[in-house]
Amino acid sequence: MYSISTDAAYAVLYSVLGLFTILAILSAGYGASLLPSSVRDVVVAHRVGGDGAEENGKNDQNVTVNAVDSSSGGLLATDFFLSARNSTGAFGIAMSFFASGMGAWVVYGTTEMGGTPQLSWLGVLGYSMASAIPGLFVMWLGPLIKEATQGEEAFSTTDFCRVRYGRIMQLACAAISVFYMWIYLVAEFTSISNVYALLVGKETFDWANMVNLNVRYTTGIAVSIGVITVFYTGVAGLSSSIF
């Protein structure tokens, strides 16, 4: 269907992954001194105060505010590495949620619903609403959760569950989150691998014989994305995912 060669598809994939890796390493402060100050202020992760002005020293919760720990050769401070606390505004967070939620599954899920005669456009609307409405709840609940966990250095739903309901609820929430994210990541890796296979003209499934095809190619795509993403996230922390 498409005339893209396998080599060209790999080149695009690794170029994009390489670009994100470089940006993540720079955001962690490694090699940032080589950049012009105007570029460094945009690329390197840093914290800003509630009024948008950069803070210095420590905030009222005694959490290190400086994002980059210069004594560690550019290594991000632990709290900022895990939470990217106060590093971006509402627009950046909204775009991060959008990019995380609107993955390759959109190519498959919505079109499948739209192509089903019994559902048609109602299925497309249902998928769209199911993707957008949770963001509205997060917009409302986020500030409330942040206020409820002030002074606890919390940065996730599991931390809120610990503060509000105790350790047992935290462990239950963590187990549910891991199970959900496992299913989510499997679906995402499968979708993007199949998209790449489609672009280079490779079939991924033989419906007549119910057999998977080109497994080595699709597995290579999924493993490449997974390994490189884990690498640059391990270098720069949560901020690399947001920015």
C-alpha positions in Angstrom: 0.0 0.0 0.0 2.8 2.4 0.9 6.2 2.7 -0.9 8.3 3.3 2.2 11.3 1.1 2.4 12.3 -0.8 5.6 15.5 1.1 5.9 13.8 4.5 5.6 11.3 3.5 8.3 14.1 2.5 10.6 15.9 5.7 9.8 12.9 7.8 10.8 12.3 5.8 14.0 15.9 6.0 15.2 16.2 9.7 14.2 13.1 10.5 16.4 14.3 8.4 19.3 17.8 9.8 19.0 16.4 13.4 19.1 14.4 12.7 22.2 17.4 11.0 23.9 19.6 14.1 23.2 16.9 16.5 24.5 16.5 14.3 27.6 20.2 14.3 28.4 20.4 18.0 27.9 17.3 18.6 30.1 19.1 16.7 32.9 21.9 19.2 32.7 24.6 17.0 31.0 26.5 19.2 28.5 24.1 22.1 29.0 27.0 24.4 29.6 27.9 24.1 25.9 24.5 25.6 24.9 23.8 29.3 24.5 22.0 30.7 27.5 18.8 31.4 25.6 18.6 27.7 24.5 19.7 26.4 27.9 16.9 28.2 29.7 14.4 26.4 27.4 16.0 22.9 27.3 17.3 22.4 30.8 14.7 21.3 33.4 14.2 23.9 36.1 11.6 24.7 38.7 9.5 27.8 38.8 7.5 29.3 41.7 3.8 29.6 41.8 4.0 33.1 40.3 6.2 31.9 37.4 9.4 33.2 38.8 12.3 30.8 39.3 12.9 30.0 43.0 16.2 29.6 44.7 17.2 27.5 47.8 14.3 25.6 49.4 10.5 26.0 49.4 8.3 25.8 52.5 8.1 22.0 52.3 11.9 21.8 52.7 12.3 20.1 49.3 15.3 21.0 47.2 14.1 23.5 44.6 17.1 23.5 42.2 16.3 21.0 39.6 19.9 20.2 38.6 22.3 19.1 41.3 25.5 20.6 40.2 27.5 18.6 42.7 26.5 15.4 40.9 27.8 16.6 37.5 24.3 17.5 36.2 22.3 14.8 38.0 18.8 15.8 38.7 17.8 16.3 42.4 15.8 13.2 43.5 12.5 14.9 44.1 12.6 16.7 40.8 13.7 13.6 39.0 10.6 11.7 40.2 8.0 14.4 40.1 9.2 17.3 37.9 7.5 19.4 40.5 6.4 22.9 39.4 8.4 22.7 36.2 5.6 23.5 33.8 2.3 25.2 33.5 -1.2 24.1 32.7 -0.6 24.0 28.9 2.5 21.8 29.2 0.7 19.4 31.5 -2.3 19.3 29.1 -0.1 18.5 26.1 1.7 15.8 28.1 -1.7 14.2 28.9 -2.8 14.5 25.3 0.4 13.0 23.9 0.3 10.1 26.5 -3.4 9.3 25.8 -3.5 9.8 22.0 -1.1 7.1 20.9 -1.2 4.7 18.0 -4.3 3.0 19.3 -6.3 6.0 17.8 -5.5 4.6 14.4 -7.1 1.3 15.2 -9.7 1.9 17.9 -11.7 4.8 16.5 -11.6 3.5 12.9 -12.8 0.1 14.0 -15.7 1.7 15.9 -16.5 3.9 12.9 -16.4 1.0 10.5 -18.8 -1.1 12.6 -22.3 -0.6 11.2 -24.0 -1.1 14.5 -21.9 1.7 16.1 -20.7 4.0 13.3 -20.2 7.6 14.4 -21.6 6.8 17.8 -18.6 4.6 18.5 -16.3 7.4 17.3 -18.0 9.9 19.6 -17.9 7.4 22.5 -14.1 6.9 22.0 -13.5 10.6 21.8 -15.5 11.4 24.9 -13.9 8.6 26.9 -10.5 10.0 26.0 -11.3 13.7 26.8 -13.5 13.5 29.8 -10.9 12.0 32.2 -8.7 15.0 31.5 -11.5 17.2 32.9 -11.6 15.2 36.1 -7.8 15.4 36.4 -8.0 19.2 35.9 -10.5 19.4 38.9 -9.0 16.7 41.1 -5.3 17.6 40.5 -5.1 20.8 42.6 -7.2 19.2 45.4 -4.8 16.2 45.6 -1.8 18.4 45.5 -3.2 20.5 48.4 -4.1 17.4 50.4 -0.6 16.0 50.1 1.4 19.2 50.8 4.4 18.6 52.9 4.5 14.9 52.1 6.7 15.2 48.9 4.0 13.2 47.1 3.9 13.1 43.3 1.5 10.2 42.3 -1.9 8.7 43.0 -0.3 6.1 45.2 1.2 8.7 47.4 -2.2 10.4 47.8 -3.7 7.0 48.8 -1.0 6.6 51.4 -1.6 10.0 52.9 -5.4 9.8 52.8 -6.1 6.1 53.4 -2.9 4.4 54.6 -0.3 1.9 53.4 -2.7 -0.9 52.5 -4.6 1.3 50.1 -1.3 2.6 48.6 -0.2 -1.0 47.8 -3.6 -1.8 46.3 -3.5 1.3 44.2 0.0 0.5 43.1 -1.0 -3.1 42.1 -3.9 -1.8 40.0 -1.7 0.8 38.4 0.9 -1.7 37.4 -1.7 -4.1 36.0 -3.3 -1.3 34.0 -0.1 0.1 32.7 1.0 -3.4 31.6 -2.1 -3.8 29.5 -1.8 -0.2 28.2 1.9 -0.6 27.2 1.3 -3.9 25.4 -1.5 -2.3 23.4 0.6 0.7 22.6 3.7 -1.3 21.5 1.5 -3.6 19.4 -0.2 -0.7 17.7 2.9 1.2 16.8 4.6 -1.9 15.6 1.7 -2.8 13.4 1.6 0.8 12.1 5.3 0.5 11.1 4.7 -2.8 9.5 1.8 -1.3 7.5 4.0 1.6 6.3 6.6 -0.8 4.9 4.0 -3.1 3.4 4.4 -6.1 5.8 1.4 -8.1 6.8 1.2 -8.7 10.6 -1.5 -11.4 10.7 -2.8 -14.2 8.4 -6.5 -14.2 9.1 -7.0 -17.3 7.0 -4.7 -19.4 9.0 -4.8 -17.3 12.2 -1.0 -17.0 12.4 1.1 -14.0 13.3 3.4 -12.8 10.5 6.7 -10.8 10.5 7.0 -11.2 14.3 10.7 -10.4 14.3 10.2 -7.1 12.6 7.4 -5.9 14.8 9.2 -7.2 17.9 12.3 -5.2 16.9 10.3 -2.0 16.6 8.7 -2.5 20.0 11.9 -3.4 21.8 13.8 -0.4 20.2 11.2 2.0 21.4 10.9 0.4 24.8 14.7 0.3 25.5 15.5 3.8 24.3 12.5 5.3 26.1 13.5 3.6 29.4 17.1 4.8 28.9 16.4 8.5 28.4 13.7 8.5 31.1 16.2 7.0 33.4 18.6 9.8 32.6 16.3 12.8 32.9 13.3 11.5 34.9 9.7 12.6 34.6 10.6 15.9 33.0 11.8 14.1 29.9 8.3 12.7 29.5 6.6 16.1 29.9 8.9 18.2 27.8 
